[in-house]
Amino acid sequence: MFARLEQATWWLGAVFGLLHVAVALLALLPLLPGLHPRMASQRAGPASTAVLEPPGLLALNYGIQTPAVAIIAHLVYGAVLGALIEVG
């Protein structure tokens, strides 16, 4: 995206980091129970041998620290990447 926009700045990298973490926390993590064979789900029922708790929306089932650290890490990584990359 930096190359397509022909610019790379720390704030643009941070925006890309926020977009990435939003997709991960809002769309991808809630899909895990349907994909992971050992993760509990709504449709598995009481006879399930699942041993992992599903992450839930924003991965809040694992505590508030999980989405907080994910957001901070994506922001920092995107900002550093945007600051260090040379376009053109």
N, C-alpha and C positions, 0 to 999 in steps of 0.2 A: 504494500500500500504506500509506503514511503516513496518508492520509485515511481509509482503511478501518479502520485501527487507532486512529485519532483521537489519535495521538501521533507526535512526531518528535523523536528524540534522535540525538546523534552516534553512539552505539553501535548503535542500530537501523539507521542508515544504513550503518554499517560491515558489519553482518550482511548487509544486502541487497546490498552490494557484493561480499561473499564468495560469496553465492549466485549472483550474476550471473557472476562470473569462473569459478566452478566449472562452470556450464553451458557457458560459452564454451570453456574449455580442455578439458573432458572430453567434450562432446557435439558442439559445432559445428565446431571446428577439425579434428577427425579426419574430418569429412564433406567437407572441401574437395577432396581428390583426385577424388572422384566428380563434383564440380560444375565445377571449374576446368579448362578445356581444355588448358592448358599446364603442368599440375602432374602430376608422375609419380605412378603408382599401381601397386598390385600386379597389376592385370589388364591394364595397357597393354602389357607385354612389351618386348623389346629393340628393336623397331622404332619405339618411341615417339619423338616429337619434343619431348617434354616438356623444359622448361628450368628448372622450379621444383621444388625438393625439397618433398615433403609435410611438413607440420608434425609429424605424429605425436602421440601422447598427450601432453597438457600442452604441446604445441609445443616439446618438448625437442630436436627435430632442429635447431632454430634456436639452441640454446644454453640454458644454465640461466638466463641473464639474461632471456630472453623471458617465461617464466612468472613469474619473480620480479618484474619490472617490472609485468606485467599485474596481479598480485595486489596489489602496493602501490598502484598507480594506482586500482584499483577500491575498495580500502579507503579511501583518502584522499578520493576523489570522493564515495563514499557517506557518509562521516563529515561532510564539509563540507555536503553536501546536507541531511542530517538535522539538522545544527546550525542551518542558515540558514532552512529552510522553516518556515512558520507554518501550523499545521493548525487548522481550525475557523473 
